[in-house]
Amino acid sequence: MNPLRTLILAAAGNNTIRRVVATAPVSRDVVRRFVAGETTADAVEVTRKLVREGLTVTLDHLGEDTTDEATADAVVRAYLELLDALDEGGLAERAEVSVKLTAVGQLLDEKLALANASRICAAAESHGTTVTLDMEDHTTTDSTLRILAELRGTWPWVGAVVQSYLRRTLDDSRRLAVAGSRVRLCKGAYFEPPEVAFPDTHEVDLSYVRCALALLSGDGYPMFATHDPRLVRLVGDRAAFYGRKPGSFEFQMLYGIRPDEQLRLAQLGHTVRVYVPYGAEWYGYLMRRLAERPANTAFFLRALASRS
Ligand code: FDA
């Protein structure tokens, strides 16, 4: 792995660095490039701006690895408040939510996570929108797919996520490429051992292509989450080859990353969904984004230096 990436991911787990970054005044501005803000109102404001630009949105209330029931309940309530606010703002048709099952209790008890995710799905349905279950590290994959299957029994529109860095994902993609099935394909963002994941980035990219073809040739609704220009191009070409019209699949990118490309694709008539994270727990998310791209880190360090 790239040594800078290793260093940044180590910083993500270091409490002293976390305290410094979280309290530095400059962090606020830099964080705002990738995170909508800390409150529901911030999330709604950013959503409104993106929707006005012709984009669609999926919102993530930041937080993961919840270790007690009260925190899991607070996360659910945050989502319920957000869904109310999106509906009130007339945004629910263009904005859904992304949920991390570990934030709603998966590590405590799978049944608790299912019950909590069900509360969010019921609210989403009553507000006329949808939910996608983010995928976390490989130790949670089977549990997440079990919960997904349970939820889809009642809410068939619940979205799944598969990660091309996992060796299992081509099989999962084929299984999930059925009518009505919303599936986000991403590369994967966690540290994974070589027994379960491709260690080489080129292999991860090739796997992305294989999984994309499985999803495009199937009957589901694929959602291609990547900023990679080669993959965006390839997906566009192959979608046309399989006779997929805009609206029968979508592109997804993260808030603050390649915003011009997001607009360009939307102007071509594609559905483009921006993943917008918000909430007080932004530190781990920010570190993952910095680790992915040295240019992001340089931007962050330059901003810190210019204020010190
Ligand atoms: P990668 O990081 O390999 O970059 C490939 C190329 O993209 C670069 O060479 C560059 O050309 C371009 N690029 C990337 N970043 C850029 C930047 N900042 N500016 C300009 N160009 C840039 N992960 C996970 O494990 N579970 C999940 O549920 C999700 N969910 C999710 C939703 C959405 C909407 C997205 C976009 C991503 C996720 N991810 C995720 C994260 C995903 O797994 C992955 O870590 C990141 O998207 C980075 O991978 P890329 O495909 O963008 O390529």
Residues whose N, C-alpha, C, O or C-beta is under 5 A from the ligand:
A	BS01	FDA	D134 M135 V161 Q163 C186 K187 G188 A189 Y190 A225 T226 H227 D228 P229 Q252 M253 L254 I257 R258 Y275 E292 R293
